[in-house]
Amino acid sequence: MVAKVICTELGTERRCTKCNEYWPEDSEFFYTSGGKIQQPCKACYCELPSRKARKANQVKVQRIKLPLHLPANISLRANA
């Protein structure tokens, strides 16, 4: 069985459940919730299909919300 946590000369490292790589056990590499380390590591989390879909939807929404810029002398009304 592979150890979840190892101690190295750099400090405590935790194994990611997705990529099985050891990363330093801090907020630079793992998300935390309630003071506890969350799995998977940040790099693997960004690659999850659900996260990619959510990010793609956010980009679509941002494209839709772009303001319409018209020159000051153009009116959208018909000859009024």
Backbone as numpy.savetxt, mean C-alpha at the origin, in Angstrom:
# Nx Ny Nz CAx CAy CAz Cx Cy Cz
10.73 -27.46 11.21 9.88 -26.29 11.21 10.78 -25.04 11.21
10.39 -24.05 10.46 11.16 -22.82 10.33 10.76 -21.84 11.43
11.75 -21.19 12.00 11.50 -20.24 13.09 10.82 -18.98 12.57
9.84 -18.46 13.31 9.16 -17.23 12.93 10.01 -16.01 13.21
10.81 -16.08 14.27 11.64 -14.95 14.69 13.05 -15.46 14.93
14.04 -14.70 14.44 15.43 -15.04 14.72 16.14 -13.80 15.26
17.19 -14.01 16.00 18.01 -12.91 16.53 19.33 -12.91 15.79
19.65 -11.78 15.15 20.90 -11.64 14.42 21.69 -10.50 15.04
22.87 -10.23 14.48 23.68 -9.13 14.98 23.02 -7.78 14.70
22.06 -7.74 13.78 21.32 -6.52 13.48 20.11 -6.33 14.37
19.73 -7.37 15.09 18.57 -7.31 15.97 17.59 -8.43 15.65
16.38 -8.29 16.14 15.35 -9.31 15.93 14.79 -9.18 14.51
14.67 -10.33 13.84 14.08 -10.37 12.50 12.92 -11.34 12.49
11.88 -10.99 11.74 10.67 -11.80 11.66 10.53 -12.31 10.22
10.02 -13.54 10.09 9.81 -14.15 8.79 8.45 -13.75 8.25
8.42 -13.29 6.99 7.16 -12.96 6.32 6.45 -14.26 5.96
5.15 -14.31 6.16 4.38 -15.52 5.88 4.17 -15.74 4.38
4.37 -14.73 3.57 4.14 -14.87 2.13 5.43 -15.19 1.37
6.47 -14.38 1.56 7.72 -14.57 0.81 8.74 -15.43 1.57
8.49 -15.72 2.84 9.37 -16.53 3.69 10.76 -15.93 3.86
10.90 -14.63 3.70 12.16 -13.92 3.93 12.14 -13.33 5.33
13.31 -13.18 5.93 13.42 -12.55 7.24 13.70 -11.06 7.07
12.94 -10.24 7.79 13.08 -8.79 7.75 13.15 -8.26 9.18
13.83 -7.12 9.38 13.87 -6.55 10.73 12.46 -6.31 11.26
12.28 -6.61 12.51 10.96 -6.53 13.14 10.68 -5.09 13.57
10.37 -4.24 12.59 10.03 -2.84 12.89 9.03 -2.32 11.88
8.58 -1.09 12.07 7.52 -0.54 11.25 7.98 -0.16 9.85
9.27 -0.25 9.56 9.75 0.02 8.21 9.42 -1.15 7.28
9.37 -2.35 7.80 9.14 -3.55 6.99 7.79 -4.22 7.22
7.17 -3.98 8.38 5.89 -4.60 8.70 4.91 -3.54 9.19
3.64 -3.72 8.86 2.59 -2.87 9.44 2.33 -3.33 10.87
1.88 -2.41 11.71 1.55 -2.76 13.08 0.11 -2.36 13.37
-0.51 -3.10 14.28 -1.87 -2.79 14.71 -1.95 -3.13 16.19
-2.26 -2.14 16.98 -2.34 -2.35 18.42 -1.00 -2.73 19.03
0.09 -2.27 18.41 1.42 -2.58 18.91 1.95 -3.94 18.51
1.19 -4.68 17.69 1.62 -6.01 17.25 1.97 -5.97 15.76
2.96 -6.76 15.38 3.40 -6.86 13.99 2.34 -7.62 13.18
1.99 -7.08 12.01 1.01 -7.72 11.14 1.71 -8.40 9.96
1.15 -9.49 9.50 1.68 -10.23 8.37 0.81 -9.96 7.15
1.28 -10.01 5.95 2.66 -10.21 5.50 3.46 -8.91 5.57
4.71 -8.94 5.08 5.54 -7.74 5.10 4.93 -6.69 4.16
5.37 -5.45 4.26 4.80 -4.36 3.47 4.94 -4.61 1.97
6.08 -5.15 1.54 6.30 -5.41 0.11 5.30 -6.44 -0.42
5.09 -7.52 0.33 4.14 -8.55 -0.09 2.70 -8.04 -0.02
2.40 -7.22 0.97 1.05 -6.67 1.12 0.67 -5.85 -0.11
1.60 -5.07 -0.63 1.32 -4.24 -1.81 1.07 -5.09 -3.05
1.56 -6.31 -3.06 1.40 -7.20 -4.21 0.15 -8.09 -4.13
-0.60 -8.02 -3.04 -1.81 -8.82 -2.92 -2.83 -8.39 -3.97
-3.52 -9.34 -4.62 -4.50 -8.99 -5.66 -5.58 -8.03 -5.17
-6.04 -8.19 -3.95 -7.08 -7.31 -3.43 -6.55 -5.89 -3.28
-5.31 -5.74 -2.88 -4.71 -4.41 -2.71 -4.48 -3.76 -4.06
-4.04 -4.54 -5.05 -3.83 -3.99 -6.40 -5.15 -3.50 -7.00
-6.23 -4.27 -6.80 -7.53 -3.87 -7.33 -8.02 -2.60 -6.64
-7.84 -2.51 -5.34 -8.27 -1.32 -4.60 -7.50 -0.09 -5.07
-6.21 -0.24 -5.30 -5.39 0.88 -5.76 -5.79 1.29 -7.17
-6.09 0.32 -8.04 -6.53 0.63 -9.41 -7.84 1.40 -9.39
-8.76 1.04 -8.50 -10.03 1.75 -8.39 -9.81 3.18 -7.89
-8.86 3.39 -7.00 -8.57 4.73 -6.50 -8.03 5.60 -7.62
-7.22 5.04 -8.50 -6.68 5.80 -9.63 -7.81 6.20 -10.58
-8.76 5.30 -10.83 -9.89 5.61 -11.70 -10.73 6.75 -11.12
-10.97 6.71 -9.82 -11.76 7.75 -9.16 -11.05 9.08 -9.26
-9.74 9.09 -9.07 -8.98 10.33 -9.16 -9.04 10.90 -10.58
-9.03 10.05 -11.60 -9.12 10.52 -12.98 -10.48 11.17 -13.26
-11.52 10.60 -12.68 -12.86 11.11 -12.90 -13.04 12.46 -12.22
-12.44 12.67 -11.08 -12.64 13.88 -10.30 -11.79 15.06 -10.77
-11.08 14.92 -11.88 -10.27 16.03 -12.36 -11.17 17.20 -12.73
-10.80 18.41 -12.32 -11.63 19.58 -12.64 -11.53 19.92 -14.13
-12.61 20.44 -14.65 -12.67 20.85 -16.04 -12.19 22.29 -16.13
-11.10 22.51 -16.81 -10.54 23.85 -16.94 -10.90 24.40 -18.32
-11.63 25.50 -18.32 -12.02 26.15 -19.56 -11.46 27.57 -19.57
-11.08 28.06 -20.73 -10.67 29.47 -20.80 -11.83 30.36 -20.36
-11.51 31.52 -19.86 -12.51 32.42 -19.30 -13.53 32.90 -20.33
-13.16 32.96 -21.59 -14.07 33.52 -22.60 -14.98 32.45 -23.24
-14.92 31.22 -22.82 -15.79 30.17 -23.37 -16.91 29.89 -22.38
-18.13 29.87 -22.88 -19.29 29.60 -22.04 -19.85 28.25 -22.44
-20.37 27.53 -21.48 -21.01 26.24 -21.74 -22.48 26.40 -22.12
-23.04 27.59 -21.94 -24.44 27.81 -22.27 -24.61 28.06 -23.76
-25.79 27.67 -24.22 -26.15 27.99 -25.61 -26.36 29.50 -25.69
-26.43 30.04 -26.87 -26.57 31.49 -27.05 -27.67 32.05 -26.15
-27.26 32.59 -25.06 -28.23 33.10 -24.10 -28.30 34.59 -24.11
